[in-house]
Amino acid sequence: MTLLALETTAPVLLRHGLWPMHPFADPAMVELGEQLPFAWRELKQLQRRRLTSLGMSEDVVHPAERESFAEVIEAALIGHAPKLFARMLSEGSPLFDEGLVDPDGLRAGVDRLAPGRYVEERDAKILEVLSLHMSATAFLS
């Protein structure tokens, strides 16, 4: 989640000449997090225990409605992203140049982004391609 948050701010920071940094994205911190027992990581148990120890109420520690950005991501991918992907596919991308993303595969994925055809498990990750493209383009500009 930290890396996703970082990648959404990276294009703006890079365009202004700032190198995006986040302490929780430090490789040693990521490695530590990956080594924690799964039970501590599942459903943010470690964070929930910390909130409990700070005296937060049950509705703060275990909210009735689970946090999800699924609808926001779907709306962004169906409503706004196709134009950005079309520009990326027509103008090129550093991701294509370095062989990190196959333009034909991306095009096929983008073609599936339509109301009624969107499947979160399959399509949501394509947003990361767009974010990485925008970051790389901002950095190289």
C-alpha positions as CSV (number, residue, x, y, z in Angstrom):
1,M,0.0,0.0,0.0
2,T,2.9,2.4,0.8
3,L,4.4,1.8,-2.6
4,L,1.1,2.4,-4.3
5,A,0.7,5.7,-2.4
6,L,4.3,6.7,-3.4
7,E,3.7,5.9,-7.0
8,T,0.7,8.2,-7.2
9,T,2.6,11.2,-5.9
10,A,5.9,10.5,-7.8
11,P,4.9,12.1,-11.2
12,V,4.0,15.4,-9.6
13,L,7.1,15.5,-7.4
14,L,9.4,14.5,-10.2
15,R,8.0,17.2,-12.5
16,H,9.0,19.7,-9.8
17,G,12.5,18.3,-9.5
18,L,11.9,16.5,-6.2
19,W,12.9,12.9,-5.7
20,P,10.0,11.0,-4.1
21,M,10.9,9.3,-0.9
22,H,8.9,7.5,1.8
23,P,10.5,5.9,4.8
24,F,8.1,2.9,4.6
25,A,9.3,2.2,1.1
26,D,12.9,1.8,2.2
27,P,14.0,-1.7,1.1
28,A,15.0,-2.7,4.6
29,M,11.6,-1.7,5.9
30,V,9.8,-3.6,3.1
31,E,11.9,-6.6,3.9
32,L,11.1,-6.4,7.6
33,G,7.4,-6.2,6.8
34,E,7.6,-9.2,4.5
35,Q,9.2,-11.2,7.3
36,L,6.4,-10.5,9.8
37,P,4.1,-13.5,10.4
38,F,1.2,-13.5,8.0
39,A,-1.3,-13.3,10.9
40,W,0.2,-10.0,11.9
41,R,-0.1,-8.6,8.4
42,E,-3.5,-10.1,7.5
43,L,-6.3,-7.4,7.7
44,K,-3.7,-5.0,9.2
45,Q,-3.6,-6.8,12.5
46,L,-0.4,-5.1,13.7
47,Q,-1.9,-1.6,13.0
48,R,-5.2,-2.6,14.7
49,R,-3.3,-3.8,17.8
50,R,-1.5,-0.5,17.9
51,L,-4.7,1.5,17.6
52,T,-6.2,-0.6,20.5
53,S,-3.1,0.0,22.6
54,L,-3.6,3.8,22.0
55,G,-7.1,3.5,23.4
56,M,-9.1,3.9,20.2
57,S,-12.7,2.7,20.2
58,E,-13.8,-0.6,18.6
59,D,-15.5,1.3,15.7
60,V,-12.1,2.9,14.9
61,V,-10.1,-0.3,15.3
62,H,-12.6,-2.5,13.5
63,P,-14.8,-0.3,11.3
64,A,-18.1,-1.8,10.2
65,E,-17.4,-0.9,6.5
66,R,-14.1,-2.1,5.2
67,E,-11.9,0.5,3.4
68,S,-11.9,-0.1,-0.3
69,F,-11.0,2.0,-3.3
70,A,-12.3,-0.6,-5.8
71,E,-15.1,1.7,-7.1
72,V,-12.8,4.7,-7.5
73,I,-10.2,2.6,-9.4
74,E,-12.9,1.2,-11.6
75,A,-14.3,4.6,-12.4
76,A,-10.8,6.0,-13.1
77,L,-9.9,3.1,-15.3
78,I,-13.1,3.2,-17.3
79,G,-13.7,6.9,-17.4
80,H,-10.2,8.6,-17.6
81,A,-7.5,6.1,-18.2
82,P,-8.4,5.0,-21.7
83,K,-7.5,8.4,-23.1
84,L,-4.2,8.4,-21.2
85,F,-3.4,4.8,-22.4
86,A,-4.3,5.9,-26.0
87,R,-1.8,8.7,-25.8
88,M,0.8,6.4,-24.2
89,L,0.3,3.8,-27.0
90,S,0.4,6.4,-29.8
91,E,3.3,8.5,-28.5
92,G,5.3,5.7,-26.9
93,S,6.6,5.1,-23.5
94,P,10.0,4.5,-21.7
95,L,8.3,1.3,-20.5
96,F,8.1,0.1,-24.1
97,D,11.6,1.2,-25.0
98,E,13.1,-0.8,-22.1
99,G,11.0,-3.9,-22.8
100,L,9.2,-3.6,-19.5
101,V,5.7,-3.5,-21.0
102,D,4.5,-5.1,-24.2
103,P,2.5,-2.5,-26.1
104,D,0.3,-5.2,-27.7
105,G,-0.5,-6.8,-24.4
106,L,-1.3,-3.4,-22.9
107,R,-3.6,-2.6,-25.9
108,A,-5.5,-5.8,-25.3
109,G,-5.8,-5.0,-21.6
110,V,-7.0,-1.5,-22.4
111,D,-9.6,-2.8,-24.8
112,R,-11.2,-4.7,-22.0
113,L,-11.7,-1.5,-19.9
114,A,-15.4,-0.8,-20.6
115,P,-18.5,-0.6,-18.4
116,G,-19.9,-4.1,-17.8
117,R,-16.6,-5.8,-18.9
118,Y,-14.4,-4.6,-16.0
119,V,-13.2,-7.4,-13.7
120,E,-11.4,-6.0,-10.6
121,E,-9.1,-9.0,-10.1
122,R,-8.0,-8.9,-13.8
123,D,-8.1,-5.3,-14.6
124,A,-7.2,-3.2,-11.5
125,K,-3.4,-3.8,-11.8
126,I,-3.3,-2.0,-15.2
127,L,-3.5,1.3,-13.3
128,E,0.1,0.6,-12.0
129,V,1.3,0.5,-15.6
130,L,-0.1,4.0,-16.2
131,S,1.3,5.3,-12.9
132,L,4.8,3.9,-13.7
133,H,4.6,5.4,-17.2
134,M,3.7,8.8,-15.8
135,S,6.5,8.6,-13.2
136,A,9.1,7.5,-15.8
137,T,8.1,10.2,-18.3
138,A,8.2,12.9,-15.6
139,F,11.6,11.7,-14.4
140,L,13.1,11.6,-17.9
141,S,11.6,15.0,-18.9
